[in-house]
Amino acid sequence: MKKKLLSAVLAVCLMFGSAAALPQGYFGSDSQIAASADTSGYYTYTVLSDGSAKITRCSADGRNKESVTIPADLGGHKVSTLSANGVGIFAGLAGFKNANIKTITLPNTVKSIESSAFAALPSLSVVNLNEGLTTIASSAFLNAVSLKSITLPKSLTSLSSAAFEGCTALSKITVKDGNSTYCSVGGVVYNKKKTQLVLCPAGATSISIPSTVTSIPDKALSYAANLKSVTLPDTLKSIGKQAFFGCTSLNVITIPKNVTSIGEKALGYYKDPDSIDVLKVSGFKIRGYKGSAAETYAKSNGFQFEIIGDNTHTHDYAAPTYTWAADGSSCLAKRVCKTDSSHVQTEYAKITSKVKTAATCTEKGVTLYTATFKNENFKTQTKSIKDIAAKGHKWSEWKTTKEPTATQAGTKERYCTVCKKKETGTIPAGGHNHSFTVVKQVVAPTVTSQGYTLYKCTKCDECEKRNYTEKLSIRVFGETRFDTALKIADQLKKENGGAAFKNIIIASGTDFADALSASYLAKVKNAPILITSKADKIMDQVADYIRRNAASGAKIFIVGGEGAVPKDMVSKLGGFSVKRLAGKNRYLTNIEVLKASGVTDQQILVASGADYADALSASAVGKPILLVAGKKLTAEQTAYLKTLKSTKAAVIGGTGAVKAELQTQLKQYFSTVTRIGGKDRFETSVKVAQTFFKAPPTMTVAYGLNYPDGLCGGTLAMKYGSPLILTVSKNTAAAQGYAQKIKATNTVTFGGKTLITDDALKVILGK
């Protein structure tokens, strides 16, 4: 039997490399080995002579988990031992990999974790060890590279110094209070009397060994590759074989005078990860006393040696420093000789605690921790920590202070029996089942809200909304473009609650530039845009509308020169304050409008002044619009932009509308210049909507191949908080896609059914 087992172990060793050693304690007494293996669920096990089970393998199905709880019983046998004969219980069929397992929990029946039982678990980060566990053997958690901390139970009596070999992230090992064999200080394991260092976690970077320690056993700190500094106490007498083997970050170590024994390859050696060779740590230096064991070891192994101290040296120690653990569980005192820094005295204090301030219902209490030292040079220290959990209120039963009725809620109160804090609550009304049968009101839908019917309970005043109807779709249009502008103004007045206009804007209806340029002014002044022509009939129509709908003292803004809006229009507005905003051309008129709008630091929208489409889409955004042409700004435009504090500009349309050279020039005046454009005017209008309208209540629609119907619609779109989408009856794809995205159920359409049909609108809304 032993021969077969030895053959299996040798095969495993060959997989690790020819330099791998057999796990410690591999061969036990024959009485602990069963003749055959059994299976139960995912697990393979053998029955030991005492009737307990030893798990040796877990099947592939059982390994494919992130959290594993070892069973307490297999086939009626209590699980007492975990052993994989060197390959790992959860090792893969074709290699030592199992990336899934992150947490392992042991039952209270387990007493022993044997060599390599939990080897090859690179994701293992949490191990819940059980009380009752007595033994953790060498390489038990071999190469668990994700394990950062672990707590050892009170029951543990046998711990191999190589138990966590290859656990490179392990930086803290805690031994539970009450363990009779071991204790932990600063994340390092010592024997109970703290005379021997047992195990240092491989991920530790700096440790200070207590002054009670007299020996460091074989391999106690082996493979602590992150360890950069270690302070050895003057009480230390021996350092075992390979005690610091693999500590590749430790470049210098000071050996106290009392050390008389240093084992083979104890210091300055490591194994080449790419071969089986044992190498020396580059530049490794030993500091110690002349004629000491440290000097003998350094010279015998070819390491640098620096002599420190002499027989006549008198220590002159600096004032001690005290380092508390964050939770008050430990306090390290340390003092260093001013003359020779290699002389260091350290001591971990005995910690006692008592309640300094009791916890209340809502406030944490304070614990006073006291650290006392044996070394008379270290003074007693105290630390107060607010770490006692608040008790929470102890509430009395609720007491009704006002009885509820069928229609009105009642009230109740209770108080804390400890601090007397009072808390009030409500008792829901509802002494009857509501019967909503009486119609109280029918609310019609609007462009921005659903309609509904309000029902009233026959027994009380409570109401409930039912029979919701979709938001209202409307079409705003007239027989001519001029009539359409007046209809849009009427709708704007209605949305304003019927109030007369305090400001009105007039622009040319035979060209688009001035009216679209004025959209931001319309927002600032809460004004409609009316359009006119040179015909007396049209001018009279506009003047008559103004007289009927303008408030007393209203101000009229005429946008454009006399070539656009004749001076006869002014003469027809007697009794009103009229201001003309005009320049020699549309671009200079645009600047005058922006000045009158009070633009200071707003984002500027830049659109072509030679075509209407992009400016029409931008007119609903509610931001100032700068009209441009050609490849560069005019001198007047650059002079105006220099007066602004604006930092952002957005170019509307593709490079065919606003040239790339002009966009580059804009960067001289704005820190951020973006372009919003699609493959055509329809897609551009959708891009504008997506950029500036996050959750619009509806969408407004205008004919995309000419400007008259939508020319004045931006003012109404701004009132609704909705984007202006360009479309045509035979090309609704862009508008339909946007409507689906915002889940639009209705539209406001500018213009008659000739250019945008009702059927086209149904397609857009998906009806």
Order of alpha helices (4+ residues) and beta strands (2+ residues): alpha-beta-beta-beta-alpha-beta-beta-beta-beta-beta-beta-beta-beta-beta-beta-beta-beta-beta-beta-beta-beta-beta-beta-beta-beta-beta-beta-alpha-beta-beta-beta-beta-beta-beta-beta-beta-beta-beta-beta-beta-beta-beta-alpha-beta-alpha-alpha-beta-alpha-beta-alpha-beta-alpha-beta-alpha-beta-alpha-beta-alpha-beta-alpha-beta-alpha-beta-alpha-beta-alpha
